[in-house]
Amino acid sequence: MLRQLSKLYNQVKNNNLYLIIGTLIFLKGLGFCLNRKFFFYPPQFAWLMNNVFLDYSMMIAGIGLLVYVCLPSNNNFVLGVLLAIITVLLAIITCIEIEHVIFAGEIEFVQNAISNSVIIGFILWTARHYSKR
């Protein structure tokens, strides 16, 4: 039992960037799911932008990456698919935030869009340069 915990600890320690990315996307999805009062522009597309499918997808992708980090498997294809899904979900959120800034004049979304863009860049860098196990 102690040996298995030691192996799990070393595996998580060696994949800490994936652990950070998985936790981050899960918490973003949870935050969107718990906070249902957003400003939407244009209002007729509020049903599309306030879709719980996007929130749950973010949480599932985050949990999937966290589970992948804890599994002893070594499949780079699965890792690439999980990182791609997370990147696409963040890109959708970033595009919605930029649309709010440009068309609705909501300047406070600039910081969110920039931080999401930095996170996307971090994920792309991690996928390209970080050791895949």
Buried (B, 14 or more C-beta within 10 A) or exposed (E): EEEEEEEBEEBBEEBEBBBBBBBBBBEBBBEBBEEEEEEBBEEEEEEEBBEEEBBBBBBBBBBBBBEBBEEEEEEEEBBEBBBBBBBEBBEBBBEBBBBBBEEBEBEEBEEBBEEBBEBBEBBEEBBEEBEEB
